[in-house]
Each structure stands twice: as C-alpha cells, then as structure tokens.
Amino acid sequence: MSEERVRANERLFDAVADRYDGVGFLAQAARFVAEVAGVQPGEAVLDVMTGTGAVAAAVAGRAGRVVGVDVSAGMLAQARARVPGAEFMRGDAAALPFLDGAFDVAVCAAGVFFLPDMPGGVREWARVVRPDGRVVVSSFGTGLLGPLPGLWRARLAEVGLKPGAPPLGRLPTPEALADVLRAAGLTDVRATLHPLTYALPDVGARWADIRAGLEGVPLASLPPQEVAALEAAHHADLAPL
C-alpha cells in the first residue's frame, strides 16, 4: 500500500477508534467471519486490518496464537485492551513482517476493499499462511443496510457534506471477490453471499451507529447545535421505518 494511502487510512480510523465498537453491524459481521474461519484448537491466526480486534476476540479462545495487524494506533489500543492475550502490532496489510507460512489462517473482516491493490494484498496474506492453510476474507454487499445509508446521505447533502463509507462498489458481488482471490493466486476459492439480519430496535440505535462509525465522521466539522438539528431531522427521516 502506498505510504500516502496508509497515512490516510490511519487518520481516518484513529478518528473513530474510541467509539468504533459501537457500530453494531460491524461487530455482528466480524463474529460471523470468525465462525466461518473455522479456527481449530492450537492454530496460529493472523487478523489483518484487525481494527478493534473483534475477530481476534472471537477466535482467541480456540487459537493457539492470535496476531492482529492494523495501521491505526488508536484501533490497536482498543484491540489490546479488548484481547490482552493476543499480539497486536502496527503494520501495512500489504507488506507484512512475517515469514512465509507462519500462520495456519489469515482473516480479514471487511477491510480488503480499502487496499489500492486488492490481489496484491491478498497475495501477501497467503504468503504468510502455510500451503494447506486458509485465507478468509469478507466484504459487504452493495445493499448494505438497505435504504438507511441513502437516507443519511441525502440528509447530510443538505448541509453540503458526504458521509464516510467503505468503497463497497469495488466488490459488488461474490464473483468479484472470487476474481480478486484467484488473481492473488489462491486455489479452491469459494465466495458466497450470506444474508445477515441486523435488527435496530429504534431510531436512536441507528443514530448511534452513525455516530460511532465512518458515516458520522463529517459531523466533527459541525458545531454541536447543527449536529443536534441533524439528529432531530434524521430521527424524523427514520421514524416511518
């Protein structure tokens, strides 16, 4: 990954690190990815783009060794507090400081689409996994959260802002993800769409997700009274749903 892109991602995720665990659908998806990874007792697991360590936490009870890598010092601080038995280090997901075949499993939950060179990044993850090991990668479908992101995008546009969001358009289908994995040199590739139900009990829960994640990053540029006005207006947007 280019140094400029690494620094940009570092700044972005440092800004949300202390509240990122509040994004409920990310936590749910990370737990699902950990389940799919099928970590066996004693296996060495690499959690690439570990963030706050959600996947690392989910596999720590089974794995023999868990290592998380991320560019964001803020995210790593959260991960270390969350999973004290794991190892966490700052590093570039496309240039890992490990020997070939050092791990049994490499996992990346909802991060691959941030890499400028996706096949190159996955190739690096495969390098550090033993030849008969596993690389497990997740993305989100383009319909993530149904109409909710569009409603928030429209509301923010009224004040001249755009929400932060992962670049989901780079991997619009399971087939697109499979193509990336094959281009990275992986064999026995399987890419499947798994619908997950994410229940929000009320409009306040959706607002909490916005504030905790990338969607809420632009709010830092607004004075508190404007944020409060946006919150009230968006609650009205969401009420019919």
Salt bridges, closest charged atoms under 4 A:
GLU3 OE2 - ARG7 NH1 1.87
GLU10 OE1 - ARG7 NE 2.81
GLU10 OE1 - ARG90 NH2 3.13
ASP18 OD1 - ARG19 NH1 3.81
ASP21 OD1 - ARG82 NH1 2.90
GLU43 OE2 - ARG130 NH2 3.56
GLU43 OE1 - ARG134 NH2 2.85
GLU87 OE2 - ARG65 NE 2.87
ASP100 OD1 - ARG127 NH1 2.67
ASP104 OD1 - ARG130 NE 2.49
GLU124 OE1 - ARG127 NE 2.90
ASP132 OD1 - ARG130 NH1 2.32
GLU158 OE1 - ARG155 NH1 2.93
ASP179 OD1 - ARG182 NH1 3.80
ASP188 OD2 - ARG190 NH2 2.98
GLU215 OE2 - ARG206 NH2 2.82
GLU231 OE2 - HIS235 NE2 3.78
ASP237 OD1 - ARG155 NH2 2.76
ASP237 OD2 - HIS234 ND1 3.14
